[in-house]
Amino acid sequence: MLMELVENMTPTLEEELTMETEIRAVHASQDMDYLKRYGEAMTRQNHEQCRFIAGCLQEIHVLKAKLACATPVKKNLIKRLIGL
């Protein structure tokens, strides 16, 4: 299941090319004010995305714990055979 998730997260060629184009535009820029604003915006976006992902992971953790508590535990075969 984890491998499927990782494979689904692999960027498409179009996404990679778009990212490369944006990176090259930043490298080509001589405007320091633009670069500072861009860096600030990227830092803020990264912070918000980290908070969002952390919240999602917390929610997943809570839901998995609830599911584990709601799932009945099967008795051990030996205990069932001896009637415990």
N, C-alpha and C positions, 0 to 999 in steps of 0.2 A: 504494500500500500504506500509506503514511504517513497519507494522508487517511482511509482506512478505520479505522486505529488511533485517530486523533483523534476520528472520529465515534463510535466505540464507547466512547470515554471520556467522552462528553458525558453529564452526569447527567440522569436522568429527572426529570420534574416532581415526582414523589413525593420523590425524593432532595433536590431543591432546597428543597421545602417543609419537609422534616424538618430540614435544615440551618438554614433561616431561623427555625424554631421554637426550635431550640437557641440560636441567636444572640440572639434576643429574650429568652429566659429569662436569659441571662448579663447582658444590658443591664438587665433589670428587677431583678436581684439587688442588694440593699443590704448583703449579708453579705460584708465584705471578706476574712475568712478563707476563705470558700468560693471567692471569686474568685481569691485567691492560690493555693489548692490546685488549682483548675481550670487556671489559667495554668501552674503547674508541671507538671501532668499532660499538658497539651497540648504543652509544650516537650519533655518526655521522649518523648512519642509521636512528635512530629515528628522528633526526633533518631534514634530507632530506625527510622522509616520511611525517612529519608534514607540511613541505613547499609544498609538492606535493598535499596533501589533502586540504590545504588551497587554493591552486590555483584551484583545481577542484571545491571546494565549491563556489569560486568567479565566476568561469565560469558558474556554474549552476545558480547562482543568476542573472547574466547578461542575460542568455538565458531565464530564467523565466520572467524577466522584459520585454524583447523584445516580448515574447509570449503574456504577459498580454497587452502590448500596441497594438499588432497587432490584438487581439481578439475584435470584435465589441461588444459594450455593448448593451444589450437588454433594450428597454424602459420599464419603469414601466407600469403595466397593467392599472392603473388608468389614467396615462397620455395619454396612447393610446386611452382609451375610451373617454376622453374629448377632444381629438385632439390636445394635446400640443406637 
